Amino acid sequence: GQNIDQPTEMTATEGAIVQINCTYQTSGFNGLFWYQQHAGEAPTFLSYNVLDGLEEKGRFSSFLSRSKGYSYLLLKELQMKDSASYLCAVMDSNYQLIWGAGTKLIIKP
Amino acid sequence: DADVTQTPRNRITKTGKRIMLECSQTKGHDRMYWYRQDPGLGLRLIYYSFDVKDINKGEISDGYSVSRQAQAKFSLSLESAIPNQTALYFCATSDSTAHTGELFFGEGSRLTVL
């Protein structure tokens, strides 16, 4: 079966760096997405990786290793507004998105 | 105004009632989706449509039906609601010509079935 694994919850301190991991097993691979979802709100797109390596976008970076079925989202200079759930999703060979359950990130002052 | 609008935002209903959730978009995207989100689970695809005359079942279509009335409108119906359909429902759109296939979500419709 297809599976996306990510930690349920993480806690970090304002101003610090946090890495949220995602491992996947899917039928084929056509890209990996990270979305941010604040409580009670809609998910919003953060990043897309289809080739191995690091994609940087401001304070957020996303890394992909296709051979290891692994990705991480790196958040730097954490701010209180970064408290949210972070959803990992993989597009499979049928171009369907398979979603992880999300990682709830709690930022403490 | 939101680019993807869902109505109603909140609905409480009783078992056996028919419910319709509506979605409209001003993004001009051809693809539209309905997902449900439950605590501790990933988003699960109910139905999707790549064009007005195209309807496809997703992972969990049983108990649901959809209608794509126009490119901008995609509605989800529960013919006879049951308590385990209590969830947060999201409509989403994407552009088939976009490189990443990024999804744009509506604000969500919280449905409670008693």
Interface residues (C-beta under 8 A of the other chain):
Chain A: I4 T8 G31 F33 Y35 G40 E41 A42 P43 T44 F45 Y48 L87 A89 M91 Y95 Q96 L97 I98 W99 G100 A101 G102
Chain B: V4 G40 L41 G42 L43 R44 L45 G58 F90 T100 G101 E102 L103 F104 F105 G106 E107 G108
